Amino acid sequence: MSTKLSRLYGMDIFTDSGKFIGNAQDFIVDLEGGEVSRILIEALPVGKDDAKKALREKSILYKNVKSVEDVIVVSKGPAVHSQ
């Protein structure tokens, strides 16, 4: 699957069972591999502890992305999700 990263910003994210998770707000890119590794449902905070918490609770591994069309469909969302 190949697409421009700019197209994904703001896209709705749903699980494959239809649960709304949030919107794609930020991305972690593996520069060596040239691939997105995580999608964040909120912007990555600046502080180290806050960034760790956001990666743990507010991000989705890109390997869990099943489809990117009008929305992003993932096999599972963040471990802890609160809106």
ZIFENPE-V152538 format. One record per residue. N is the residue number from 0. RES is the residue in one letter. OMEGA is omega in whole degrees, -180 to 180 (none if undefined). Layout:
N|RES|OMEGA  N|RES|OMEGA
//
This chain:
0|M|-179  1|S|178  2|T|176  3|K|-179  4|L|-179  5|S|179  6|R|-175  7|L|-178  8|Y|177  9|G|-179  10|M|174  11|D|178  12|I|179  13|F|170  14|T|179  15|D|174  16|S|174  17|G|180  18|K|177  19|F|-180  20|I|-178  21|G|179  22|N|178  23|A|-176  24|Q|-177  25|D|-176  26|F|171  27|I|-177  28|V|173  29|D|-176  30|L|179  31|E|-179  32|G|-180  33|G|-177  34|E|172  35|V|178  36|S|179  37|R|170  38|I|178  39|L|179  40|I|168  41|E|-179  42|A|-180  43|L|180  44|P|-178  45|V|-177  46|G|-176  47|K|-178  48|D|178  49|D|178  50|A|178  51|K|-180  52|K|179  53|A|178  54|L|-179  55|R|-170  56|E|-173  57|K|179  58|S|-179  59|I|175  60|L|-178  61|Y|178  62|K|177  63|N|178  64|V|180  65|K|-175  66|S|173  67|V|177  68|E|175  69|D|176  70|V|174  71|I|179  72|V|-178  73|V|179  74|S|174  75|K|-177  76|G|178  77|P|-179  78|A|178  79|V|-179  80|H|175  81|S|180  82|Q|none
//
